[in-house]
């Protein structure tokens, strides 16, 4: 069964950030195809937004408290998975030492993103949030529209080119918003914790914002949320991404039932393209 709400329990800022960025950066892309030996036609999208050795770091604020940091890194060279060249991408989040006493988090998410199709070949996570621990290893078989999950203990049927929670971010960084109109909605399917989620966001225009790295011209996106114990309104979150060829996540702000959450880019290295959105 497909779900619309990605959050089932009280989330940490780090888990919310990863989920939030998926909501804020996903859409369908036109696909070109390449024929494989088995007859399955992999799409050939290519990537112009990020490259090897890219590093992005973020700070997470819970209310006025500096609570956590997140690091996202692309590996230095291709990794062969399912006989396909992939980008190895790792996202790690941790609460800072002064926040550990309240809610300690050590999360790691990894994906192996197909270089041509920009769809995951493998995904794994290792989550430690206070006393809660969880792991999952997933192999994607796009030619069969199935995935195999250690957490689900078997095979799940999936829609075509389903993403994982990290690969979706990098897939979506290649989107072209040049013809987007305000209010337009976009969907995508994402796997997380034994489920396939159908998510949406809407394009909300452009804005220049002040950040730790300077003034940045951004594209503003608003996820369509499910109102529940976490979110009171469906538009309680806004995501800003750089309005240039890199499409870097710059800021996330969210109102939640127990306060507010803010995530800001603090540093970057080895961008593929000039950071032309930086003023």
HUDAZI-V448008 format. One line per field, one symbol per residue. phi: phi as a letter, one per 40 degrees, with the letter a starting at -180 (. if undefined). A space follows every 10 residues. Layout:
phi = ???
//
This chain:
phi = .cbbbcbbbc ccdccccdcc ccdcbbacbc bcbbcccchc bccbcgbbca acgcbbbbbb bbgcccbabb bbbbccacbc bfgbcbccbb bbbaccdcbd ccacbabbbb bbcdcccfbc caaabbbbbf ccbababbbc bccbfbbbbc ccficbcbcd fccbccddcc dccccbccbc bdgcbbbacb cafgbbbcba abcbgbacbc bcchcbcbcb bbcccccacc bcbcbcabbb bccaccfccb abbacbcbia bbbbcbaaaf ccbdccccc
//
